[in-house]
Amino acid sequence: MSSVAPTIESFPDVVTAALERTGPNARQREAIAATRDQPLFVVAGPGTGKTTTLVLRALSFTFVDGISPEDILITTFTKKAGREIRSRLIEWGTDIREHLLGIAQAAGDTAYAEFLSIVDVNRYVAGTLDSICEEAVRDMRGPNEAPPVVLDESAARALLARRGEISRELTSVGDGLRAYLGRYAFSGDPVRTVGEATAVARTVVDRLIQDRVDLQAFAGAHPDQASRAAILRVKERYEQHLATTNQLDFALLEQSFLRKLEAGLLPRSMVELKALLVDEYQDTNPLQEAIYFELVRCTGATLTVVGDDDQSLYRFRGATIELFRDFQTRCVEALGCAAPTLVLLEENYRSSDQIVSFFNDFVQNDGDFAGARVVLPPPHVRQVVPTTGAAAIGVLGMFRDDADTLAADLADFLNRLFRQGGRIPRPNEDTLEEPILPATDGGDLGDAVFLSHSVAERTRGFMGNPGRDRLPRLLRNALEQRSIGVFNPRGRALRDIEIVQQFLGLALESLDPGPIGGGGPIQDDMAITNDAKRFLNQWRASVQDLMSANPVNSRGIHLMDRVLRWQSFAAGAPERESEWPLLDIIYSYLPWFPPFQDDPEAQVYLEAITRAIANASTFSGYKAAIQREDPHRVRSIQSAYRDVFGPIADDLVAVDEEIMPSVPRDRLNIMTIHQAKGLEFPLVIVDISSDFKTNNAQQRFKRFPEDPSSVALMEDDFASVTPVGPARLARDGMQRTFEDLIRLYYVAYSRPQTLLLLVGCQQGLQYKTKVPNVAKFWRRDRSWPWISDPNLRRAPVDANQLPFIRI
């Protein structure tokens, strides 16, 4: 009796029947069915169903080829993507398994039925490469070896500053090191503070590992030899400390896993690996590429990579688009295999036809960009879901004379749309002819997102003076005036947020009380940065009014009773407990801060603070606990300054997007374009010029660069000492800089399902003002098709011919 197991040709029909959904299209079928004998290279445009294709290929390995789920590994770029893929594998895999089991049992195919009965779809391995490396390294340790502790980014940054002794190097090497690090900062100016120096040094140290730099060559004769030597000393001291404390950061974790693979070691979970599938391959770095190739060499697993060269956004984190662009050649050279099969996914299932046309026009607007893409000529993404009615509006533009007016009008637009039943065209005022209405099944602010190059609510401050308010802050204020909330927890540094300042100010006053406007005696005796001291004192000042008011919590306890209780303990007064965890002291003040319990943004701030303390407990000398008796009493408080309060005050602790919860439906989500990658929304608002009223040289790098970006400069500087250098130099620094901006706004423009709204300052639309901007289709040769190219013209507005409807 023949088996009823599906063939690779019939599997898509099984999917359709089992999941009761439209089956994969022709290109997706081609990818799912591609030969297992050579690597598969899937280039997938936005909204073309790459996740669906990846999941169905993985499921086909099980139900067609008989590979157990635990022998299939899928890596993702983010934890969220990993959770989504695992969810689909389990949900779809369960339905397909039950469907096929019923067929096998009815047909009497006992062999296939027995196979299906033991298939456990919960055992597919899917997650970020870092999480998979962490599990593998733990699995590969020796019998008497403790599992390593993996630091998150904020903890690693704080440790690099402290154990790498960055402050000491800044003092020793001086202005040369400040200028060297400043070259790799966004502004290009010499770094001013230890916090700024640490942020850049963290990037350089990571890139030395991720780019697999020849450290001996890096240390050789060079105009920046003294600064490079300083960086290597910081790196060496930092890594020595991590080694003695059995800790790893993410770059060192990946390097450790690769070295074990190269030594012929495999974790038990990967000994039988049969299939490796990599999502978002365009954001892979050289170290990660080496891991993937080594895994395939060690196991013989079939390799599938999926990505989109036009959506590579993470060059600043080491991602190397050239690895994706040249994947077919690099794969053959590394594995000695046949050339990977190339499949292009082009049918967009996300956006309206107007939006698809807009982002297609954008990504193919600048002829010089074509050379950075995988396929020549590059294909158009095609919209396949017909839209009617209001969706036919497609692309709108709102441009005003200044950011204040823009914020007010944008807030009015959102208020009318989501709180007053819809945006109805105003007679004799509007070029908009159709109404824009919220979804009938409960449309709300959660259906919209505001995207920007940066979500910072203020410009950079200087010498204690706050910067000016940017559009995200102005929009927050305007929406709150209309009783609409905003979710933008990354809009300000943790140290600047009022509720955080008060919360931490209470902790400082509890452990080391000082005079109004000044630090406590322990703080004053510590060698911490002037920047940190300024913020610590600012936190203390921020809580004075609250302490004077002495509010009562829900249990009838006065705030000062709690403060005095901790001050007594921290002063060494006799009592039963000899130590208290700092986290307990912090948490004891939560009843006086209701927002930490019921406000989504404040909950993120609290999580960031508690993570900083929890991370400190893994490396701090006193494990983030306060001792009662001297000499450990003073030393434990000093440790809290060094490992918790100081790093936050130095802006070394950031809000990690992984800890952010789902946004409430009644709030407007404000995100960077990088954060929005992989997401979709009915309405997407993209800020393309609210910061640009003139052709100011200081902000040209954000819209129309005149010099290579800091990231391109680092790549150029490292090119001679890293194997990936020649591939990067195939495009010069200015080309790579412009390409990164094009990709950034391509991602933004391809997020919406129904409506794309471009916003900014009016001056950037007036050709006579000459404010060139890549986001507005300016080409590198300074031509501007909105003015001169008839193929992109729409109904004329003012002197311009624009590809959107102005409101």
N, C-alpha and C positions, 0 to 999 in steps of 0.2 A: 504494500500500500504506500503510495507516495505521500510525502509530508505536506501538510497544509501551511507550513511556515511561509510567510510572504517572501517574494523575491524583491530585489532592489527596485525592479520596475513596478511591482504591484504595491509596494509599501505606501506611496502617497495615497492610493485609494483606501488602504486600511486606515490611514490617518483621517481621511475625510469621513469614513463611516464611524470610526470609534469616537471621534471628538465632535462629530456633527457640526463641522465647520468647513469652510471653503478650503480645499486642499492647496498645497504649495503650487506656485506658478511654474512655468517652464524652466526659468533660470534657477529657481530654488530646487526644483526636482533634479536639475543637472548637478547642483552642488551636493545634494543629499546622496545621489547615486554615483558620484565620482569614484574612480578606482581607489581601492585601498592600498595599492602597490606603490603609489608615489604621493608626495605631499599635495595637498589641495590649498589653493590660494584664492580666497573669496574677497573681492573688492565690492563693498556694499555701500551705496549712497544712503543719504538720510531717509529714514522712514521706509526702507525697502525690505524690512523683515529679516535682518541679519540674525537677531536673537532666535527667531522662529526657526531659521535655517540651521543654526548651530545646534539647537536643542533636538530638532528632528534628525539631524545627521547622527548625533550621539545615540538617540533612541534606535535608529536603524542599525547601528553597530550591535545593539543587544538583540533586537527582534528579528533581524535578517541574518546577521553574522554570528549570533550566539555568543557574543562577548559579555561577560558578567559586568554589571554596573560598576562594581568596585575596581575594575580594571580599566575604567575610562576616566580620564582626568580633564577637567575644563577649568582654565584659568580666566579670571576676569580682572578688569582694571579697578573696580571699586567693590566694596562689601555689598552695597545695595544691588549691583548687577549680579553678584554671586548669589544673593538671596533670591532674586527674580528667576535666574536660570535654574536654581535648585527647585524652586516652587513649580516651575513648568515641567521639569523633568519628572517630578513626583506626580503632579496632577495628570499630565498627559500620559506619562508612562503607566500609571495605574489604569487609566481608561483603555489604553491600547492593549495592555496585558489582559484585562478582563475580556475585552472583545475577542482577542485571538484565542484565549483559553476556551471560551464558549465554542468557537469554531472547531478547535482541535478536539474537544470532548465530543461534539456532535459527529465529527468525522471519524472518531475512533483512533486518532493519531496520538497514541499514548506517549510516544517518545517526546514529541513537541509539547504535549500537555504537561509532562513531568518537568521538562525544562522550564516552562512558564511558571509552574507552581513554586519553583525555588528562586525565581528572579525577584530580587528585592530592590525596587526602584528608589528606595531611600538611601542606597549605598553608592550612588553616583558621587564622585568627588568633584565639587565645584566651589571655587572661592578665589580670592586674590592670590597672586603668586607668593606674597609675603606670608599669608596665613598657611599656605601649603608648605612653604619652606620651613616655617616655624614648627609645624607638626613633624615634618621629615627630620629636621635636625634633632628634635627631641627623641625621635624614634631611633636615630643613628648613634646616640651617645653610648659611651662605654658603660659597663655594669656598675662602676663606682662613680660615674660622672653625674653631677646634678644637672637637671634641665636648665638651659639658659633662660635668663629673664630678658624679654624683648621690650625695649623702651619705645614709648610713643614719641612723636616728633618733638613735642614741647619738652619732655624730660631729656631727650637727647640733646636738644639745643642748650638747655640749662647746664647740663653736664659738660658739654663742649666748652662753654664759656668758663666754667669753674675749673675743671680738671685739665682742660687744654691751656689754661692760663692766658687767655686772649688779652686781658688787660695788661698783663706783663709784657707781651709781645708788642702791643701798641706803644707802650712806654719805651721799650728797648729799641725797636726799629723806627718808630716815629712816623713822620709824615709820609714817608715812602710806602709804608704798609697801609696807611689810611687811604692813600691815593690808589694803590693797587686794588684794595677791596672795593673802593668806590667805583672803579671802572666796571665792576660786575654788579653794581646796584642799579636799580631802574633809572635813577636820576643821573648817574655818572659822576656825581660829586663825591669828594673824599668822605668817608664815613666819619660821623661826629661822636657817636656814643658806642659804648661796649655792646649795647643791644643791636645797633646797626651792624657793627663789625661781626658780631656772632651770626647774624642772619646770613650774611654773605659768606663768611668762613664755613658755615654749615653746608652751603651749596657747593663751595669749592671742594671741601673734604669728601662730600658725597660723590662729586663728579670724578674725583681721582679714583674712586672705587668703581663707580658705574661705568666709566669709560675705559676701565682696565688700563689705566695710565702706567707707563713705565716710570716708576718713581725715581730711579737712578738718572734717567734722562731728564726728567722734570727738574731734578736738583742741579743739573749741570749748568754750564756757562750760559747766562741769559741776562738781558738788561734788568729783569726783575728778580735776579737770583736771591737777593737778600730777603725779599718778601716771600718768595717761594719757599725759602728755607724756614722762614717763620711759620708758614702754613704747615709744613711737614713736621715741625716741632710740636705744634698744636695737635696735629693728627696723631703723632706718636704718643704723646702724653695721654691724650684722651683714650686711645685704644688700649694702652697699657692699663689704665684704670679699669676699663670695661673688662679686660681679660682677668684682672685680679678679683673682680666682683662677679664674674660669670654673667656678664650682660652683653647684649648685642643691640645695635640699632638696625634699622631695616636694610641699609646697604650692606652692612657687615653680615647680617643674617643671610642674605642672598649669596654673598661671596663665600661664606662658610659652606653653604649647601653645594655650590659649584665645586669647591675644592674637594669635598667628599666624593662627589660624582666623578671628578677627574682622577681620584685615587681608586676608582673601581668599586666604591661603596654605594649601595642602594638601600633606601628605607624598606622595611618589610612590605609596606603598603604599595610599593611601586615595582616589586620584583616581577610581577605578572602584568605590568602595564601594557595594554594593547593599543590604546588610542589616546592621543594628546590633542586637545582642541584649545586654541588660544583666541580669546575675544579681544577686540581693540588692539590688534597687533601694531597699529601705527603709533601707539604710545609706549612701545617697548624700548628699553635702553640696551646698550651693548652687553652688559652683564646678564641681563635677563635673556637676551637672544642666545648667549652662550649656554645658559641653563637649559633652554628648550632643545637646542641642538645636541647637547650632551645627553639629555634624557632619551632622546630618540636613538642616539648611538648606543647607549647602554641597554636599551630595552627592545629596540626594533619596532617601537610603536609607530602606527600611522599618524601622520601629522596634518592637522588642519588649522590654518590661520585665517581669521576674518578681521576686516577692518576697512577704513576709508582714509586714503591719504589726504583728502580734503578736510578731514575732521581731526587732524593731529594738533593738539593744543598744548602739550606738556613738554615742549622743548626745554623750558626753564627748569624742569625737574629731571632732566637727563634723557627724556624721550627723544628718539632719533628717527625722524621720518624716513631717512635714507635707508634704514633697515627694511622698512616696508616697501618703499619704492623699488629697491633692488632685491627683494626677497627671492625671486626665482633664481637669480644668479648666485646670491649668497648661499642659498640652500644647497644648490648643486655643489658648490665649492666646499661647503662644510660637511656634507653628508655623502657626497659621491653618488647621489641618487639621480634618477631621471628628473627632468625639469618639472616643477610643480604644475599641476593643472590650474589654469586661470578661469574663474567664473565671475562674471559681473552681474550684480543685482542692481536693477535700474528702475523697477516699478515702485513708485512711492504710494504707500497706503495711509499716509498721515495727513497730508496738507491739501488745501484747495488748489485748483489749477493756477490761480493767480499767484499764489505763494510759491509754488513749484517753479513757475516761469521766472519769478523774481530772483530766487536764489540760483537758478541755472544761469540767468543772465549775469548775475554778480560773479560767480566763480569762474566764468569764462570771459569775463570782461577784459582782463589784462592779459595780453598775449604772452608776456614774459612768464606768467605763472604756469603755462602749459608744460614747460620743461621740468617742473617739479612734480608732475603727476605720473602715476603708474602707466596709464594707457594713453596713447596718442593715435588719433585725436580722442580726447576724453568724451565719454558718452554723456548724453543728457539723462537726468533722472526724469522718469515719466510718471505723471499723476494718473492713477487708475480708478480712483473713487470719485464718481461724478458729484458735484456740489450744485446746489440750487439756492435761490432765495438770498438771504443775507450773506451767505458764505461767498457769493460771487463778488462781494466788495473787495476782499482780498487784502490789499495793502493800503494803509492810511499813513498820513504824515501830520504831525503837530509840531510846528516850529514857531517860537515866540522870540521877542527881542531880548529877554533875559531869563535866567533860571527861575527867579521868583514868580514871574508871570506864567511860565511854563508849568511850574509845580501847581499853581492855583488852578489853571485850566485843565491839567491832567487829572487832578483830584476831582474837579467838577465832572469831567467825563466819566470817571469810574463811579462816582456817586450816582450820577444819572443812570448809568448802565446797570449797576447792581443794587441800588437802593430805591430808585424811582421808576422801575419798570422798563428801562431801556433808553438808549440814546436815539431820540427822534429828531430827524432833520428839522432845522429851523428855517421857515420860509424866507427867501430873499437874503439869507445869511450863509447858507451852506452849499458847498459843492457836493456834499453827500446827499444822494437821492434816496437811499434805502435806510430803514431803521436798523439799529443794531440792538438785539434783544438777548437777555440772558436765557440760558437753556430752560425749557419749561419744566424739567425734572429737578429743579433746585439749583440753578446756576448761581454762583456766588464768587467772591473775590478769589477763592482757591482755584478758579478756572483761569486766572490771569497770573502773569509773572512779569516783573520789571527786571530787565537784564542790562548790565553795564560792564564796561571794561573793569571798573572797580566799584565796590559797594561802600567804600569809605564815605562816611557822612560829613567829614570835614577834610579840608586840604591839610597838608603837613604843617604842624605848628613849629614855632621857632622860639627858643629861649624862654619857654614857659608860656608863650602866648598861643592861644588856640588858633587854628587855621580858620578860613571862612567856610560857611556851610555850603555843601554841594547839593546837587539835585536830590539824592536819596534822603538827606536830612530835611530839605525843604518840602519834599513830597510827604515825608512822614508827618511833619507839622501840619500841612494842609489837609491831609486825610484825617488826622486826629481831630482837627477842628470840625470835621463832618462826621465824627463818631465812627470812623473806620480805622481799624488797627493795621499795623505793619509788622512783618516778621523779617528782621534784618540783624540777626545776632552778631554778624561779622562786620557790621558797619563801623564799629569803634573798637579800639584796643581795649582789652579787658581792664587795664589799669585806669581808663578814662571814664568808665561807666559809673554813674552816681551810686547805684545800689551796691555795686561791688566795692566801691571806695568806702562806703559806710560799713559794710559787712566786715571788710578786712581791717578798717580802722578800729572797729570794736575789738578785734583779735589783738591788734597791736597794743591798744590801751589796756587790755586784760593781762598781757604777758609782760609788757615793758612800758608802764605809764610814764608820760612825760608832760612837760608844760605845754600850755596851749600854743600851737604854732611851731612846736619843736619836737624832737625825737626823745625817746627814753634813754636812760644812761647806757643800756646795752647797745642800742642802735648807734648812739653817738661814738662809741668806742670801736665800732666795726669798720673794716676797710671795704666798704661797698661803694658803688659808683655814685657820683653826685646826682646823676639822673634818677637813680633809684631812691636816694635820700629825699630828693624833692618830692617824688610821688608818695613815699611813705608818710611824709609830713602832711602832704595834701590829704591823704586818707584820714589821718588823725583829725585834721581840721574839719573834714566833712561830717564827722560823727559827733562833734561837740554839741550842736543843737539838739540832736536826738538824745544824747546823754542828759542834757539839761532838762529836757521835757520828761525824761524818766517814765516812758509809757509802761502800761501794764499789759501782759499777754493774756491769752484766753484762760489761763489757770490762775490769774490774779497775782502773778509774780512781777515785780517791778524790774525794769531793765538794769538799774544800777545795783540791785541785789545780786544779779548774776555777774555783773562786771566785778563787783567787790569780792565775790566768791572766788573768781579766777585770779584776781590780783593777789588775794591772800595766798592761794596755792603757789602762784608763780614767785611770790616773795619768800617762799620756803616755810610758811607757817605749818606747825605740826598738824598732821591729820592722817587718816588711815591709809590713803593711797600714796604710793611713792612716785607714781608717774601717771600722766593722762595723755592719751593720744590727741594730737593736735586736731584731728578730724572731729573728735567728740567735743572739744572746746568750740570749734567753729559751728558745728551742728546745734549746739545748745542755744544759739542766737536765732535760729530759724523762726521760732514763734513770733518774733518781732519784725519779720520780713515776709508778709503774706505773698508778695509777688513771686518769691522763690517756690511757692507751692501751687500757684494757679496761673501764672503768666508764662507762656511758652518761651519767650525770649529770656526771661529771668531764670527759668529752669535750665536753659543752656549755659548761662553764666555760672550757675551753681555747679553744674556738672563739670565745667572746665576747672573751677576752683578745687573741687573734691578730687578730680583726677590728678591735678598738680600735687596735692598732698599725698594721695595714694602712691603716685610715682616716686615721690621723695622718700616714701617709706621703704622703697626697694634699694635705695643707694645712700641715703643720708645716714650719717654716723649714729644718730639717735632714733632712726626709723620713724621720723616725724612724730615723736612723742616728747612731752615736756616733763623733765625730772623735777622733783621737789627739793632735793638736797644738793648743796654745793659739794664739789665744784661742778657737778653735772647739771645743776639747775641753770647756771649762766650759759654753759656750753650748749645745752639742748635748745635754749632760746636763740643763741647765735646760729645754731644749725637751722632752725626754722627760718631765720632771716636769709641765710645763704641759699637754702634749698627750696623755699616756698615763696616767702614774701619778696625777696630780692629779684628772683627771676620774673615774677609777675610785674613788679615795678620797672624792670628793665625791658619790658615788652617781649620777653622770651617765651611766654605762655600764650598760645593762640587758641581760638575756638576752632576745634576740629569739626569739619562738616559731617563727619561720621556720627557725631553725637547729637546732631540736630534732629529733633523729632519731626513727624509729619506736620505740615503747616495747617493750622485751623482753617476751616473753610471760609471764615468771615474775615480773614486777614490777607493783605497783599504781600506776596512773597517777593523779596528783593534779593537777587542772586547775581553773582558774577557769571559771565558767559561760560567760564570753565565749569562752574558748578552745574550749569544747566545741560551740559553735554550728556546725551543719552535720554533726556527727558522730553516731554511734549506737553503742550498746554493749548486750550482753545484760543486764548488771546495772549500774544506775546508783545510786550512793549520793549523796544530796544533804544537805549539812549546812545545816540551816535554823535551828539555834538553839544551837550549842555555845558561843557567846560570850555568850549572854543568860540569866543567872540572875535578874536583876532588871530593873526598868524604868529602867535607867540612862540619863540624858539624853545621855551622850556617844556611845552607840551606837544611838540611836533612828534616825538617818539610814539605818542598814543594814536596819531592819526595819519601822518605822512613823514616818515623818518628821513632825516638828512644824513644820519650816520648809522652804522651797524648797531643793533641792539646789544645790550650787555651780554645776553646769552650768545649771540653770534660772535662777539669778541672773545668770550671764553672758549668757544669751539675753535676759533682761529688760533688762539694762543696755545691750545692743547693739541692742535692737529698733528704736530710733528712727534708727539710722544704717546699717541694712542692709535691702535690699529684702525679705528673707525675714521680717523682724520681725513684720509683721501676721499672717502665717500662724501663726507660733509663738504669738502672744498670743491666738489663738482659744481656747486652753486656758491657764488661769492657771498660775503657777509650781508651786503645790502639786499641781494635777492632773497636770502633766507629771512631777513628782517621783514621785508614786504610780504613775503609768503605767509609768515606767521600772523600778520594782521588780516590778510585775506581769509585765512582759515578761521580765525576767531569770529569774524562777522558772518562767514558762511554758516558756521554752527548756529549763531544767533538767529539768522534769517530762516533756518530750516527747522526751528523748534515749533512754530505755531501750526495748529490744525486748521483754524478757520480765519483768524484775523492777525495780521502783523501791523503794529503801529510803531512807526519811527518817530522819535522825538529828539528835539535839540534846539539850539539857538538859531534864530533866523539868519544871522550874519553869514553862516556857513552855506546858505543856499544862494547867496548873491555872488555871481561870478566876479564882479568888480572888486569885491573885498579879498579875493584870492586866499581863501582858507582851505587849502587842499586837504582832502580827507578820504582815505581808502574806503571807509565805510559808506561813502557817498559815491562810489564807483570811480573816483579819481584813479587814473592809471599812473604807473611809475614814470612814464614819459611826460606827465603833467597834462595830458589830454583829459577832458571831462565829457563823457558821452551824454550826460543829462542836458548838456548844452548843444553838443555838436553832432551826435549820432542819431540819425532819424529812426534807426531800428529800435531804439529804446524810448522813443517819445510817446507821451500820452497827451491828454487834453492840456493845452497850455495854461499855466498859472503865472501871472506876472511876466517877467522876462524869460522865465525858465520853462523847459519842457520836462516834466517830472514823471517818474514811473509810479506815482501813488496819488491818492486823492487827499487833498489837504483839508484838515478840519481845524 
